[in-house]
Amino acid sequence: MRFSSFPGVFVSACGLLAAVSCLSAQPPAPEAPAPRVVQGIPPRTAPTEYISQGTVGKITIGAEFMGHSVPTPQATFTTEEYVCVEVGLFAAPGTKLVIKPEQFSLRVNGKKQALPSQAYELIFHNLKDPEWEAAQAIKAVEKSKTSLNGSGGGGGGLGGGGQEDKPAPPKMKIEERRAMEAKVLKASFPEGDRPLPQAGLLYFQYGGKTKGLKSLELLYEGPAGKAAIALQP
């Protein structure tokens, strides 16, 4: 009788209970992915530890051409479509400088148009891990030997043309690829108003063979001024 005397209150209470029940039954919202942070790499002891050096204002730049290799502190990767330059900026203690990858470009073989620095994300689609590929090749050979021994030498693995079938090249798992990309991201050249020294990797689009390089110049244009540093191809 009490509930029938206040039908509106009864319905509202039921609706409230139902809403609370639905909210509690919903799964928790997924956590946002951790932001990607470019940290750079530890600067070398001094600019002279790099093959090439140059000065601009009170800043000394050390640089070394790495070819198609992408050397990170954890592992060295490769990319066929880009070349990499390791750069370190040095100055007196307490010096700060606004730095960006876009402040650098690469002049190849004396051409008037220099190659602009490229974002690290662009090299990911072409990034390879030589050590991982070598390990996969060893596994493939061992698997092939096991397969042949198990077949009793009855011609297993041979196609209709009498040649051994080549397995499809292995692909990295998504977790492995993300781990590789994270290493490159962290080693890339940092940006912002930072205390010196700072160091990191710069990337320039060049798919040719490094043997064909006759001259290289790393160009800098930023708050410290302008500089051109001859690199050793």
FIZA-139039 format. One record per atom (N, C-alpha, C): residue in three letters; x, y, z. Coordinates in steps of 0.05 Angstrom, whole numbers, plus 5000, padded with zeros to 4 digits. Last residue first. Example, Ala and Ser with C-alpha at 12.3 -4.5 7.8 and 13.67 -1.06 7.14 Angstrom:
REM FIZA-139039
ser525749555142;ser527349795143;ser525850015157;ala526448865156;ala524649105156;ala526449345156;
//
This chain:
REM FIZA-139039
pro663952114082;pro661951914071;pro662551634080;gln664752554132;gln666252344118;gln664252134108;leu662353224125;leu662252964137;leu663952764120;ala663253904141;ala663853684122;ala663853414136;ile658254334160;ile660354144170;ile660753924150;ala656354974165;ala656554754146;ala658854584155;ala651855414200;ala654355264198;ala654155044177;lys648955984232;lys649155804209;lys651855664209;gly646056084297;gly647156184272;gly647055984250;ala643255924341;ala646055974345;ala647356094320;pro638055824323;pro638556054340;pro641556124343;gly639855554257;gly638255574281;gly638955814298;glu642155114213;glu641155394214;glu639155414236;tyr647054684187;tyr645554774210;tyr644655064207;leu648554144145;leu648054434147;leu646254484172;leu653553714129;leu651253744148;leu650954044152;glu655453474068;glu655653704086;glu653153704103;leu659453024030;leu657053064047;leu657553304065;ser661552713969;ser661852923990;ser659152954005;lys660652233943;lys663252363941;lys663752573962;leu657351633945;leu657551893957;leu660352003955;gly656951123928;gly656751323908;gly656951603919;lys656750813972;lys659250813957;lys659251033936;thr651550823991;thr653451014002;thr656151023988;lys646450793942;lys648650663956;lys650550873967;gly640151143954;gly642451053939;gly644550913956;gly636051373983;gly635951083979;gly638250973962;tyr634951834030;tyr636951774009;tyr637051474006;gln632552274074;gln631652084054;gln633752064031;phe635452274138;phe635152414112;phe634452204091;tyr635352374208;tyr634852204185;tyr634252364160;leu639352384268;leu637852524247;leu637652344223;leu639952234337;leu640152144309;leu638352314291;gly643352624388;gly641352454377;gly641752384348;ala644953034445;ala645752874422;ala643352704413;gln647253594483;gln645053414475;gln646053274450;pro650653904540;pro650553784513;pro647953614509;leu645554424544;leu647454264528;leu649454134548;pro638554424559;pro641354484568;pro643254304551;arg633554634513;arg634854434529;arg637654524537;asp627654734487;asp629654904499;asp631154724520;gly626754244434;gly625954404456;gly628254574466;glu628353554417;glu627753834410;glu626653974435;pro633153024398;pro631053154415;pro630453434405;phe633952534349;phe634852794359;phe632552934374;ser632651854374;ser632552074354;ser633252344366;ala632351464412;ala635051544403;ala635051784384;lys626951364417;lys628351474440;lys631151584432;leu625851134366;leu624551384375;leu626151514397;val628750664368;val629450874349;val628351144357;lys625950394408;lys628850444411;lys629750664393;ala620850354385;ala621250514410;ala624150574414;glu621750004342;glu621050284337;glu621450464361;met622549534371;met624649644354;met624149934349;ala617549474395;ala619849504412;ala622249614397;arg614349414350;arg613949644367;arg616349694386;arg616248914332;arg616549164316;arg616249414333;glu614648574373;glu617548604367;glu618048864351;glu609148624371;glu610548704395;glu613448754390;ile608048414321;ile607448694326;ile608848794351;lys613348004296;lys610848044311;lys610448334317;met616148034231;met616248094259;met613448104272;lys616047494185;lys615147764193;lys615347804223;pro620347134140;pro618847164166;pro618147454170;pro618946984072;pro620647124092;pro619047174117;ala616746334056;ala616246614056;ala617946744077;pro621545844034;pro619345934052;pro619046234050;lys622645563972;lys623545763991;lys621245864008;asp623344903952;asp621545123956;asp622645303977;glu628544683910;glu627544693937;glu625744943940;gln626844413846;gln628244603863;gln626944623890;gly623844123812;gly626243993823;gly627844183840;gly619144343796;gly621444393779;gly624044273790;gly615644233836;gly615344083811;gly617744123793;gly619844283895;gly617544343879;gly617544183854;leu621843963954;leu622444013926;leu619844073911;gly620743804005;gly621544074001;gly622244143973;gly623243133999;gly621443334012;gly622543614008;gly625942713978;gly625442933960;gly623643143972;gly626642334019;gly624942273996;gly624242503979;gly629342334066;gly630842394042;gly629242344017;gly625942254108;gly627442024099;gly628942074073;ser623342664131;ser622142554107;ser623642324096;gly626542824173;gly624042684179;gly622842554155;asn630543084146;asn631242844160;asn628742684167;leu627643524126;leu628843334108;leu629543074121;ser626243784174;ser624143684156;ser625243474137;thr631243914196;thr629443734210;thr627343614192;lys632844274156;lys634444034161;lys632643824176;ser629044674163;ser629244544137;ser630744274140;lys630144854214;lys627544734209;lys627544574183;glu635245064206;glu634944844224;glu632244704220;val633945484170;val635745274162;val635445024179;ala630645794203;ala629545684178;ala631245454168;lys634145954243;lys631845784250;lys630645644225;ile637446274213;ile638546034226;ile636345844233;ala633946684199;ala635146524178;ala636246264189;gln632846904249;gln630646774235;gln631746594212;ala637747134260;ala636746924278;ala634546764264;ala637947514220;ala639947304220;ala639047074237;glu633747844236;glu633547704210;glu635547474209;trp635748044284;trp633347884284;trp633047724259;glu640248324265;glu640648104284;glu638147924285;pro637848724232;pro639648514221;pro639948274239;asp631848974229;asp633648894250;asp635348664240;lys629349554193;lys629949264195;lys631949224218;leu624550004167;leu626549944188;leu626849634190;asn620750214136;asn623050104122;asn625150004142;his617050444168;his616050244149;his618350094135;phe620050824198;phe619150574211;phe618350364191;ile621551304178;ile623351084172;ile622250814183;leu617751664195;leu617751594167;leu619651354161;glu618551784249;glu616351594242;glu616551504213;tyr622452174251;tyr623251904256;tyr621051704248;ala622352644197;ala621352554222;ala621952254226;gln628452884165;gln625752754164;gln624952664192;ser631753464141;ser631553254161;ser628653144162;pro632453564070;pro631553644096;pro631453404116;leu638053604029;leu635953424038;leu635053514066;ala639154183987;ala639954004009;ala637453834017;gln640654373924;gln638454313942;gln639154103962;lys645754353900;lys644754603912;lys642454553931;lys650453833915;lys647953923902;lys646954173916;gly655053583935;gly655153863927;gly652653973914;asn653653073952;asn655153103928;asn655053393917;val648453323991;val649653083981;val651053143954;arg647153634051;arg647853684023;arg649453444013;leu642053614097;leu644453464087;leu644853524058;ser640054004154;ser639553884128;ser642253764118;phe636954224215;phe639054094201;phe638153994173;gln632554404241;gln634754594238;gln637054484221;glu629053994249;glu628754154225;glu630854354221;pro630153804301;pro631353664278;pro631153824252;lys631854344345;lys629854194330;lys631254044308;ile633154724405;ile634054544383;ile631654394371;val635155254441;val632755144428;val633654974404;leu639755174494;leu639255244466;leu636655104456;lys643955374548;lys641455254538;lys641055344509;thr649555284589;thr648455384564;thr645955224556;gly651855034633;gly649655224638;gly648455344613;pro658454994606;pro656454904626;pro654355124631;ala659055134536;ala659955174563;ala657755084582;ala657154604490;ala657554884497;ala658554894526;phe655054174437;phe656554224461;phe656954524465;leu651253674406;leu651653964409;leu652954014436;gly651953144359;gly652153234387;gly652653534388;val648952674315;val649752954320;val649853004350;glu649252194265;glu649252234294;glu650452514300;val645152084211;val647452234221;val647152264251;cys642951614161;cys642851714189;cys645451874195;val638651544105;val641251534117;val641151684144;tyr633451124077;tyr634351364091;tyr637251324100;glu632050654054;glu631150894041;glu632051154054;glu633750224084;glu634750244057;glu634050514044;thr636150174149;thr633950274132;thr635050324104;thr637549804209;thr638149894182;thr635649994168;phe640049824277;phe638149744257;phe639049854230;thr643349624334;thr643649774309;thr641749654289;ala641349724404;ala641749554380;ala642149734356;gln641550084447;gln640949804452;gln641549624428;pro642950594428;pro644450474450;pro643950184455;thr642650534356;thr641550624381;thr643250494404;pro644250684291;pro645350584316;pro644050704341;val642450524233;val641050684254;val642050584281;ser645550544169;ser645250434195;ser643850634214;his646650774121;his643950664124;his643550524151;gly651151254149;gly650151104126;gly647251014130;met652851574189;met652451294196;met651451124172;phe657152104201;phe655351984182;phe655251684187;glu657452524257;glu658552284244;glu656452154226;ala659253124292;ala657452964275;ala658952734263;gly658853654338;gly660253414330;gly658353244314;ile659054344345;ile657454114335;ile659353884327;thr659054834394;thr660654644378;thr658954404370;ile657155504403;ile656355224402;ile658255064385;lys657656044400;lys658955914423;lys658355614425;gly657556054331;gly657356214355;gly658956084378;val659055434313;val657155644305;val656655804331;thr663754954288;thr662855144308;thr660955344297;gly664654244279;gly664254514268;gly663354694291;gln667253594262;gln666553804281;gln666154074266;ser667252884252;ser667153154242;ser666253344263;ile667452424285;ile669352454263;ile669452734252;tyr667252554356;tyr665952514330;tyr667952554307;glu670452704396;glu669952424394;glu668352354369;thr670653254396;thr672753114382;thr672452814380;pro666553394431;pro666053404402;pro668153264386;ala666652884484;ala667353154473;ala666753154443;thr663952424499;thr665552574518;thr666152854509;arg657452424468;arg660152324472;arg661652504490;pro650852414498;pro653052544482;pro655652414487;pro646151894495;pro648252034512;pro650352164494;ile640752094452;ile642651894462;ile644752044478;gly633652254457;gly636352284446;gly638152064457;gln628352204472;gln630352264492;gln633052334481;val621852294457;val624452284444;val626552374465;val616451914477;val618352124485;val620952084471;arg609651804471;arg612351744460;arg614151974466;pro605451674527;pro606451854506;pro609251774496;ala601851064533;ala603951234544;ala605051414521;pro594851064519;pro597550964514;pro599651164524;ala589951064572;ala591151204549;ala593951104545;glu586350484591;glu588350694597;glu589550814571;pro579450404579;pro582250324574;pro584050554580;ala574650424632;ala575650544607;ala578550464604;pro571849824658;pro573350064661;pro574450164635;pro565349594636;pro568249544641;pro569649814643;gln559249664673;gln560849734650;gln563849694656;ala556649584720;ala557149344704;ala558949414680;ser555850074742;ser557749894756;ser558449654739;leu551850264707;leu554550394709;leu556550214721;cys547649924718;cys548849924692;cys551650044692;ser546550054772;ser547349784765;ser548649774738;val544950584766;val547350524782;val548350244775;ala540250494737;ala542450654725;ala545050594740;ala537150214774;ala537850084748;ala540250234736;leu536450584814;leu537850334820;leu538850204794;leu533450964786;leu536051034797;leu537750784802;gly528750674776;gly530450774753;gly533150844763;cys526950594827;cys527650364811;cys529450444788;ala525851124842;ala527850974856;ala528750734840;ser521851244805;ser524351394804;ser526551244819;val517750894821;val518950864794;val521651004793;phe516751094872;phe517550824869;phe518950784842;val514951614862;val517351574878;val518451294874;gly510151514834;gly512451654821;gly515051614835;pro506851244871;pro507951104847;pro510251244834;phe505251234928;phe507251414916;phe508451284891;ser501550854940;ser500751124946;ser502751324934;ser504150384929;ser502050464910;ser501150744915;phe507650344971;phe508750394945;phe506650494926;arg504050245013;arg505750485014;arg506850544987;met501749765000;met500050005000;met501850255000;
//
